[in-house]
Amino acid sequence: MSIVSLSNVFFGYDSSGNLLDGVSVAFNDSDKVAIIGDNGCGKTTLLKILAGKIAPDSGAVSRNASVYMLNQININDAKSGGEIQSCELARAFDSRADILLLDEPTNNLDTDAKATFFARLFSCPCGAVIVSHDRELLQQVDKIIELSNGQLRVYGGNYDFYMTQKRMEQENICSKYVDSQKEIARLNKTINIAQNTRQHHEAKQRKEIANGRRSPIAANALKGKSQETEAKKRAIIQKKLNEQLALQQSLTEQMHDDKIKIPIPNKPFYSKELIQIQNLGFAYGNKIIFNNFDFKMYGGTRIRIFGKNGSGKSTLLKLICGQIKPDSGTIKTFGKIAYLNQDLSLLNRNKTVIENIMDIANVLKHDAHAIAANFGFRSDNSMKRVTVLSGGELLKATLAAILGGENQPDLLILDEPTNNLEIKSIAILEDALNQYHGGILLVSHDEMFAKNIKVDKTIEINTEA
């Protein structure tokens, strides 16, 4: 069996810490393995080291297999991006390498292209190491490896297995945290009892000296011996207490609490017609995108726009939002509408999280701080400038600005919202949308995401650009 392996590998780009911190792992020529983790944790770096494109700072890399690496492709145009991605994937399969190293292979692929890729990948006799946040893909792999804080954690199953194990881990951590709290309370109680007992004995000795029942010399000798014994006991208890406090801090850092809180709106959501499109005509030059297209959407419904890359899905959203004008026909919208594009570019990058919430939610600073806290931005974090936020933080800040106030939009328009989001951020987004009760108009190739946010209706666009 051909393998590629790492042994005690360290790698870091600067002095801020290692992306890979003593990693040892082996990949063979038959398993399909997914690498997951937060953005920036080192997943692509791991692939590049396996491919021999970069060398580790220390440790050994062994290659008893041929490898082919497909880099992540980021192209704004969905159609051209999908075509390029499909060509690159075909080239990877045609390489006949023992192990394929694939970085976000389903990016830019529409539903048909993804189905073609899945069929070829899982019928291929080669092994594959895949960096991906695509849960439809993760559901079909042999094992999942999570990269976090420079360490790898292997889960011997697909995405459902991984999630089950993660839930069990979190339950175990929470149980240990509760036990630690109880032990800290017990130790503090022991310290207080000992302190009260000492004060009682000292008061008793002072009274005996005052009454002449005990000499000051004898009392002081007894007091010194008692204090020495008590100091030793107190030191032992304090050591145990410090250990429990350190354990509690460690458990707190391991507990994932990414839940966000969306308030109840200050008015009912618009329940009548939100969008009315009649006889829409639009073309890019000689390429007709829409011809006599009609569409209606009512308040509180969740509709997914579906179709191949280049069929006009994102164009339709831009037409509805008024970013581009139709060539013919009418587009009418009602109620308050918010639009989240693929780049999450709604926020002002030069302003802080608080300032953006104040501007977009139209609230005072005090209320903006309360909203920020509901979305995980507390203390100094709420004063970060948007330009320094991670992908997950940018998502939460955008949601805070749009959904955090009481004057929420009647319609939320989302264009491929899960693109380039790690799994944890996708789960946060799903949780937020399931708390929101307004209408949703969604363009997405993510089947699991559409299912999890309970889309009511799917409309397929068949036009070709």
C-alpha positions in Angstrom: 0.0 0.0 0.0 1.4 3.4 -1.0 1.3 6.1 1.7 2.4 9.7 2.4 3.1 10.4 6.0 4.3 13.1 8.4 6.3 12.4 11.5 6.5 15.0 14.3 6.1 17.9 11.8 6.3 21.5 12.9 5.5 24.5 10.7 4.9 28.2 11.4 4.9 31.3 9.2 6.0 33.6 12.0 6.6 33.7 15.8 2.9 33.9 16.6 2.7 30.1 16.9 2.8 26.9 14.9 0.1 26.0 12.4 1.4 22.5 12.7 2.7 21.6 16.1 4.3 18.2 16.2 1.9 16.5 13.7 2.2 12.8 12.8 -0.3 11.3 10.4 -0.4 8.9 7.4 -2.6 8.8 4.3 -2.9 5.8 2.0 -3.9 5.2 -1.6 -7.4 3.9 -0.9 -9.1 6.1 1.8 -11.0 9.3 1.0 -10.1 11.6 3.9 -11.4 15.1 4.7 -9.4 17.8 6.6 -11.6 20.3 8.4 -11.0 23.2 10.7 -11.4 27.0 11.1 -10.2 29.3 8.3 -6.5 30.0 8.8 -5.8 27.0 10.9 -3.3 25.5 8.4 -5.4 23.1 6.3 -3.9 24.3 3.0 -0.5 24.4 4.5 -0.8 20.7 5.4 -1.7 19.8 1.8 1.3 21.8 0.5 3.6 19.9 2.9 2.1 16.6 1.8 2.6 17.6 -1.8 6.2 18.7 -1.3 5.4 22.3 -2.3 6.7 23.6 1.0 9.1 22.1 3.6 8.3 21.8 7.3 10.4 23.7 9.8 11.2 20.3 11.4 10.1 16.7 11.3 10.0 14.1 8.6 7.9 13.8 5.4 7.8 10.3 3.8 6.3 9.8 0.3 5.8 6.2 -0.9 3.1 7.3 -3.3 2.7 9.7 -6.2 0.5 12.8 -5.4 -1.3 15.4 -7.4 -2.4 18.7 -5.7 -5.4 20.8 -6.9 -5.2 24.3 -5.4 -8.2 26.2 -4.3 -9.7 28.2 -7.2 -11.3 31.5 -6.3 -13.1 33.2 -9.2 -16.0 35.7 -8.9 -17.8 34.6 -12.1 -19.7 31.5 -11.2 -20.0 30.1 -14.7 -16.3 30.5 -15.7 -15.2 29.4 -12.2 -17.3 26.3 -12.4 -15.9 25.4 -15.9 -12.3 26.0 -14.8 -12.9 24.0 -11.6 -14.4 21.0 -13.6 -11.4 21.1 -16.0 -8.9 21.1 -13.2 -10.6 18.3 -11.4 -10.6 16.2 -14.6 -6.9 16.9 -15.0 -6.4 15.7 -11.4 -8.2 12.4 -12.1 -6.3 12.0 -15.3 -3.0 12.3 -13.5 -3.4 8.7 -12.2 -1.7 9.8 -9.0 -1.9 7.4 -6.0 -3.3 10.2 -3.8 -5.1 13.3 -4.8 -4.7 16.4 -2.6 -7.8 18.6 -3.2 -8.3 22.0 -1.7 -12.0 23.0 -1.6 -12.8 21.0 -4.8 -16.5 21.7 -4.9 -16.1 25.5 -4.8 -17.8 27.1 -7.9 -19.5 23.8 -8.9 -23.2 23.7 -9.5 -25.4 20.8 -8.6 -24.8 18.8 -11.8 -21.0 19.4 -11.7 -20.9 18.3 -8.1 -22.7 15.1 -8.9 -20.3 14.4 -11.7 -17.3 15.1 -9.3 -18.7 12.8 -6.5 -19.3 10.0 -9.0 -15.8 10.1 -10.3 -14.1 10.7 -6.9 -15.8 7.7 -5.1 -15.3 5.3 -8.0 -11.7 6.3 -8.4 -9.2 3.7 -7.0 -6.9 6.4 -5.7 -6.8 7.9 -2.2 -7.7 11.5 -1.6 -7.0 14.1 1.1 -9.6 16.8 0.8 -9.9 20.1 2.5 -13.6 21.0 2.4 -16.5 22.6 4.3 -19.0 20.9 1.9 -21.1 18.7 4.2 -22.5 16.8 1.2 -19.0 15.8 0.4 -18.0 15.2 4.0 -21.0 12.9 4.4 -19.4 10.5 1.9 -15.7 10.3 3.1 -14.1 7.4 5.0 -12.8 9.6 7.8 -12.6 13.2 9.0 -9.5 14.8 10.5 -9.9 18.0 12.4 -7.0 20.5 12.6 -7.1 22.8 15.6 -4.4 24.6 17.5 -1.7 22.9 15.5 -3.0 19.4 16.4 -4.8 16.7 14.4 -7.8 14.8 15.7 -8.9 11.7 13.7 -12.6 10.7 13.5 -13.1 7.4 11.8 -16.3 8.1 9.9 -18.3 10.5 7.9 -19.8 13.9 8.8 -22.7 12.4 10.9 -20.2 10.3 12.8 -18.0 13.3 13.4 -20.9 15.4 14.7 -22.0 12.6 17.0 -18.5 12.3 18.4 -18.2 16.1 18.8 -21.5 16.2 20.7 -20.3 13.5 23.0 -17.0 15.4 23.6 -18.9 18.6 24.4 -21.2 16.7 26.8 -18.2 15.2 28.5 -16.5 18.6 28.8 -19.7 20.2 30.2 -19.9 17.3 32.7 -16.3 17.8 33.8 -17.0 21.6 34.1 -20.0 21.0 36.4 -17.9 18.6 38.6 -15.1 21.1 38.7 -17.5 23.8 39.9 -18.7 21.5 42.7 -15.2 20.7 43.7 -14.2 24.4 43.8 -17.2 25.1 45.9 -16.3 22.3 48.3 -12.7 23.4 48.6 -13.7 27.0 49.3 -16.2 25.8 51.9 -13.4 23.8 53.5 -11.1 26.9 53.6 -13.9 29.0 55.2 -14.6 26.3 57.8 -11.0 26.1 58.7 -10.7 29.9 58.9 -13.8 30.1 61.2 -12.4 27.2 63.3 -9.1 29.0 63.7 -10.8 32.3 64.7 -12.9 30.4 67.3 -9.9 28.7 68.8 -8.0 32.0 69.0 -10.9 33.7 70.7 -11.2 30.8 73.1 -7.4 31.1 74.0 -7.7 34.8 74.5 -10.6 34.2 76.9 -8.6 31.5 78.8 -5.6 33.8 79.1 -7.9 36.7 80.4 -9.4 34.3 82.9 -6.1 33.0 84.0 -6.8 29.5 82.9 -3.8 29.4 80.5 -0.5 31.2 80.6 0.4 33.4 77.6 3.6 31.4 77.0 1.7 28.1 76.9 -1.0 29.6 74.7 1.5 31.1 72.3 3.3 27.7 72.0 0.0 25.9 71.3 -1.0 28.6 68.9 2.3 28.4 66.9 2.0 24.6 66.6 -1.6 24.9 65.6 -0.8 27.5 63.0 2.0 25.4 61.5 -0.3 22.4 61.1 -3.1 24.6 59.7 -0.7 26.3 57.2 0.3 22.9 55.8 -3.3 21.8 55.5 -4.2 25.2 53.9 -1.4 24.9 51.4 -2.6 21.4 50.3 -6.2 22.7 49.9 -5.0 25.8 48.1 -2.9 23.7 45.7 -6.0 21.6 44.9 -8.1 24.7 44.5 -5.6 26.2 42.0 -5.5 22.9 40.1 -9.3 23.0 39.8 -9.4 26.7 38.8 -6.8 25.9 36.0 -8.9 22.9 34.9 -12.0 25.0 34.8 -10.2 27.6 32.6 -9.1 24.9 30.3 -12.6 23.4 30.1 -14.1 26.9 29.5 -11.7 27.3 26.5 -12.9 23.9 25.1 -16.6 24.7 25.5 -18.0 25.9 22.2 -20.8 28.4 22.8 -21.4 30.0 19.5 -25.1 30.5 20.0 -26.4 33.9 19.0 -29.6 35.6 20.1 -31.9 37.3 17.7 -34.5 39.5 19.4 -38.2 39.5 18.8 -39.0 42.2 16.2 -40.9 45.3 17.2 -43.5 44.8 14.5 -45.1 41.9 12.6 -43.2 40.9 9.5 -44.8 42.0 6.2 -47.2 39.1 5.3 -48.4 40.2 1.8 -46.5 40.3 -1.5 -42.8 41.1 -1.0 -41.7 40.7 -4.7 -43.6 41.1 -7.9 -41.9 40.5 -11.2 -43.7 40.7 -14.5 -42.4 40.1 -18.0 -38.8 40.6 -17.0 -36.3 40.9 -19.8 -32.6 41.2 -19.3 -29.5 40.4 -21.4 -25.7 40.8 -21.2 -25.0 42.1 -24.7 -26.4 39.4 -27.0 -26.8 36.8 -24.3 -30.4 36.7 -23.1 -30.7 35.9 -19.4 -34.4 36.5 -18.8 -37.2 36.7 -21.3 -40.8 37.4 -20.1 -39.8 36.0 -16.6 -42.5 36.2 -13.9 -42.0 35.7 -10.2 -43.9 36.4 -7.0 -42.9 36.0 -3.4 -45.0 36.5 -0.2 -43.9 37.4 3.3 -42.7 34.7 5.7 -41.8 32.2 2.9 -38.4 30.7 2.2 -37.6 30.3 -1.5 -34.5 28.8 -3.1 -33.4 29.8 -6.6 -31.8 26.9 -8.3 -30.0 26.4 -11.5 -26.7 25.8 -13.3 -23.8 28.3 -13.1 -24.4 31.1 -15.5 -28.2 30.7 -15.5 -28.8 34.1 -14.0 -29.4 33.3 -10.3 -27.2 36.1 -8.9 -28.3 38.4 -11.7 -31.9 38.0 -10.5 -31.0 38.9 -7.0 -29.2 42.1 -8.2 -32.2 43.0 -10.3 -34.5 42.6 -7.3 -32.2 44.7 -5.1 -31.9 47.4 -7.8 -28.2 47.0 -8.3 -28.8 46.6 -12.0 -31.8 47.6 -14.1 -34.0 45.4 -16.2 -34.2 45.8 -20.0 -37.9 45.4 -19.9 -40.8 44.4 -17.6 -41.4 45.5 -14.0 -39.9 44.6 -10.6 -41.7 45.8 -7.5 -40.6 45.1 -3.9 -42.4 45.8 -0.7 -41.3 46.0 3.0 -37.8 46.2 4.2 -35.2 44.1 2.3 -31.6 43.2 3.3 -29.1 41.7 0.9 -26.1 39.5 1.8 -23.8 39.0 -1.2 -21.1 36.3 -1.4 -18.4 38.6 -0.2 -20.3 39.8 2.9 -19.3 43.3 1.9 -22.3 45.1 3.6 -20.2 46.4 6.5 -17.8 49.4 6.3 -14.4 47.8 6.7 -12.9 50.9 8.3 -15.4 51.1 11.1 -15.8 49.0 14.2 -18.4 46.3 14.8 -20.3 48.7 17.1 -20.2 51.6 14.6 -21.5 49.3 11.8 -24.3 48.0 14.1 -25.3 51.6 14.9 -25.3 52.6 11.3 -27.1 49.6 9.8 -29.5 48.8 12.6 -30.1 52.5 13.3 -29.6 52.2 17.1 -27.8 54.1 19.8 -24.4 53.1 21.1 -25.8 51.5 24.2 -28.2 49.3 22.2 -25.4 48.5 19.7 -23.3 47.1 22.6 -26.2 44.9 23.7 -26.7 43.6 20.1 -23.0 42.9 19.7 -23.0 40.9 23.0 -25.9 38.8 21.7 -23.7 37.9 18.7 -20.6 37.1 20.7 -18.8 40.5 20.6 -18.1 41.5 24.1 -15.7 44.1 25.7 -12.7 44.8 23.4 -14.0 42.5 20.6 -16.9 44.8 19.9 -14.4 47.6 19.2 -12.5 45.7 16.5 -12.4 47.2 13.1 -14.2 45.1 10.5 -11.0 44.9 8.4 -9.3 42.7 11.0 -12.2 40.2 11.6 -11.9 36.6 10.7 -14.4 35.1 8.2 -16.6 33.7 11.0 -16.4 37.0 12.9 -17.4 39.0 9.8 -20.4 36.7 9.3 -21.6 37.2 12.9 -21.0 41.0 12.7 -23.0 41.2 9.5 -25.8 39.2 11.1 -25.7 41.4 14.1 -26.1 44.5 12.0 -29.0 43.1 10.0 -30.9 40.9 12.4 -29.7 42.1 15.8 -32.1 45.0 16.2 -35.8 45.0 16.7 -36.4 46.6 13.2 -35.5 43.4 11.3 -35.9 43.2 7.5 -39.1 41.6 6.1 -37.0 39.8 3.5 -33.4 38.5 3.6 -31.7 37.9 0.3 -28.8 35.5 0.4 -26.4 34.8 -2.5 -24.3 31.5 -1.9 -24.0 32.4 1.8 -22.0 29.3 2.8 -19.2 29.8 0.2 -15.9 30.0 1.9 -17.4 29.6 5.4 -16.0 26.9 7.7 -18.4 24.4 9.2 -18.7 26.2 12.5 -19.7 29.4 10.8 -22.3 27.6 8.6 -23.9 26.2 11.8 -24.0 29.7 13.3 -25.7 31.0 10.1 -28.2 28.2 10.2 -29.0 28.9 13.8 -29.5 32.6 13.1 -31.8 32.0 10.1 -33.9 29.5 12.1 -34.5 32.2 14.8 -35.4 34.7 12.1 -39.1 34.6 10.9 -39.1 36.9 7.9 -38.9 35.8 4.3 -35.7 34.4 2.8 -34.8 34.3 -0.9 -31.7 32.1 -1.3 -29.3 31.2 -4.0 -27.2 28.1 -2.9 -25.8 24.9 -4.2 -25.5 23.7 -0.6 -28.3 21.1 -0.3 -27.8 20.4 3.4 -27.9 24.2 4.2 -31.2 24.6 2.2 -32.7 21.6 4.1 -31.5 22.8 7.5 -33.0 26.3 7.2 -36.3 24.7 6.0 -36.7 26.1 2.5 -40.4 26.0 1.5 -40.1 26.1 -2.3 -37.4 25.7 -4.9 -37.5 27.5 -8.3 -35.3 26.3 -11.1 -33.9 28.8 -13.6 -33.1 27.1 -16.9 -31.8 30.1 -18.9 -28.1 30.0 -20.0 -25.9 33.0 -20.1 
